[in-house]
């Protein structure tokens, strides 16, 4: 059964995540240019770090986190903040401009650093949570 407060938690988190992604992406492009998709790269890596940290706090019961807050952060906020579909599109766009080395660096770097960041986030959650 679908609970309205669960839908509200996901929706509000998604709004915050999407707006954060949009404005951080704009800011990164203004500062660093559009030659490389820095915004998407930084957003995906930071989102993976936050996901690892938050999921570890929640699943290992380091902190008491309500189901609604889990939905707000993990599904709503991070689900709209870290869209790997944009990652794939940026990779294809780099390939389309015949920038194979940059495309490969971006594609592999995002995947490797994403997994590493989830692990780092989990480590930090345990370190700061006392477990």
N, C-alpha and C positions, 0 to 999 in steps of 0.2 A: 504494500500500500504506500502510495506517495504522500509524504507529509509536506504541507505547505512551508513549514519553517526550514526543511531541508532544501526545497526549491529556492527559497529566498536566500539561504546561505550561499548556495552555488551561484545564483544570479548576482548577488552583491559582490562576491569574490571575483566573478568573471568581469564585471564592470571595472573594478579596481585593477585587475591584472591587465586587461586590454588597454586601459588608459596609461598604465605604467609602461607597458611595452611600446605603445605609440610614442609617448613623449620622450622616453629614453632613446628610442630609435632615432627620432628627429634630432635630439641633442647630440648623439654620437655622430650622426652624418654631418651636422653643422660643424662639429669640432674636428672630425677626422677625414671628412670627405666620403665620396661614394665609390671610390676605386675598389674597395674591399668591403663586404657587408659586416663592418665592425659592430653595428648595433645588434643585429641578429646573433652574431657570435657571442658577444658579451651577455646578452639577454639569456640565451640558451645555457651558457655555462653558469651564470649566477642562479638561474632557475633550478638547474640540477643541484647546485650546492644547497640552496634553500630546501629543495625537496628532500634531499638526503638528511639534512638536519631535522626538519620538521617530522618526517616520517619516522625517524628513529626516536625522537621524543615521544611521539604518539604510540608507536607499536611496542616499544620497550617499556612503556609506562614510566618514563623518566619524569614526565610532568602529566598531571591529569588534564586531558584535552577532550572536550565534549565532541560528540559525533558531528554536531553542527559546525564547530570550529574546524574540524578535519575537512568537512566538505567545503567550507569557505576557503581555506588555504590551499589544500591539495587539488581539489577538483575545480573550484571556481577561479581563484587567483592564479595559481600556477598553471592550470590547464589553458588559460587564455594568455598568460604571460609568455610561456615557452611553447611556441608553435613550431614544431619541426617541419611543418609543411613549408614555412617560409625558408627554413634552412635548405630544404630540397630545391625550392625554386631558385634561391640564390646560387646554389651549386650549378644548376642547369644554366642559369644566366651567365655565370662565369665561363662555363664550357662553351656556351654559344658565342662568346666574344673571343674564343680561342686562347683563353688564359688557363690552360690545363694545369700548370703548376699551382697557380693560386686556387683553382677549383679543388684540386686534390688536397692541398694544405688545409683549406677551409673544411672540406668534407671529413677528412680523417682527424683533423685537430678538434673539431666540434665533438665528434663521437668519442675520441679518447679522453679529452678533457671533461666531457660530460660525465662519463662513468667515473673518472677519477674524482670529480667534484662531488658526486653523490657519496662516494666513499669518504671523502674528506668531511663532508657535512655530517655523516654518521659518527665519525671519529670525534668531531667537535662537540656534537650533542652529548656523547658519552662523557667526554672530558669535562664539559661545563655542568653536566647533569649529575656528576659524581658516580657514574657506573663504569 
